[in-house]
Structures are given as C-alpha cells and as structure tokens.
Amino acid sequence: MRKHLTAIGNSLGIVIEKPILELLNIDRETELELHTDGTRLIIEPAREGRRKRVAAATARVMKAHDATLRRLAK
C-alpha cells in the first residue's frame, strides 16, 4: 500500500484505514510510539512495560550518581 502525507495545519499526517486499525487493535485512544531504524518510520502501540523499565532505570542511575548529577547541574 502506498500513501501520501496529508496536510494537518502546519504539520503532515497519514491516514490509517479502519481494517488496518482493527487488525492491530488500535483506536483513537491508543498511545503510539514512533521511531526509525534510519530508513523507515516505525509506528507501534506503546508498551507500558517499556515505560516502566525506562523509569526504573532512570531512578537507578539518579540514585547511583546523585552527587555527580548535582555537581554537573551547577
């Protein structure tokens, strides 16, 4: 399937047809993650587990390097 981008205000968007949305179990309330592998745009439903892992990793780094981060912030 080939698509063209659609103007939405000052931005561009892409319309995803209903059969594809239903196949992927996506609706207007579904949070999506967008990323690229350098040549392709990849759009997928956000995974809650990933957000929790990133938050936990951030907390560990901040706890382990609190003094250093505070000195860098000055």
N, C-alpha and C positions, 0 to 999 in steps of 0.2 A: 504494500500500500504506500502510495506517495501522497504527501500532504504539503500544503503551503502554509506559511505563518499568516495569521490574521491580525490586523491592527486592533489593539485594545487601548484606547487613549494614546499615551506616548510609548506604549510597550507593544510587544508582539506576543501572540499566544497561539496555541494549537488546539484544535477541537478534536476530542477523542470520542468516537462514535459509541453509542449505547451498547452494542454487542461486545465491544472490547472491554468497556467498563464492567459489564456484567460478568464476563469471563474472569476478570481479575478481582471481582468483588470490591470495586471502587465506586464511591459516590461522592457527592459534593462536600461531604464532611470528612472524607478520608485525607489525612495528612500525608503528603508525598515527599520523598527525598529525591533531589536531583543531584546527579554527579556525572562526571565524564571519565572516560578512560583515555582521553587525549584525542580521540577521533569521533566518538559517539556520545550523544546525550542519553543518559540512563535515568529513567523516571520509574520509581517503585514505591509501594506503600511504605511509610515509615515503620520501622520495627521498634517497638517500645523497649525491648531488651537492649538494643544498641545504645539508646539514650541513657539507660540506667548504668550500663557498663562505662560509658564515657564520663558520666557524673561521678561514679565511684573512683575511676582512675584519676580524675581531676582532684578529688578530695585527698587521695593518697599522695599525690605529688605536692599539693599545697601543705599537707601535714608534714611530709618529709623535708620540705625545703622552705618552710615558713620564714626563717630568719633571712635566708638568701633572697627570697622574693621581696621581703620588706626592704632590705638594703637596696635592691635594684629599683624599687619604686620611688626612692628618694631622689 
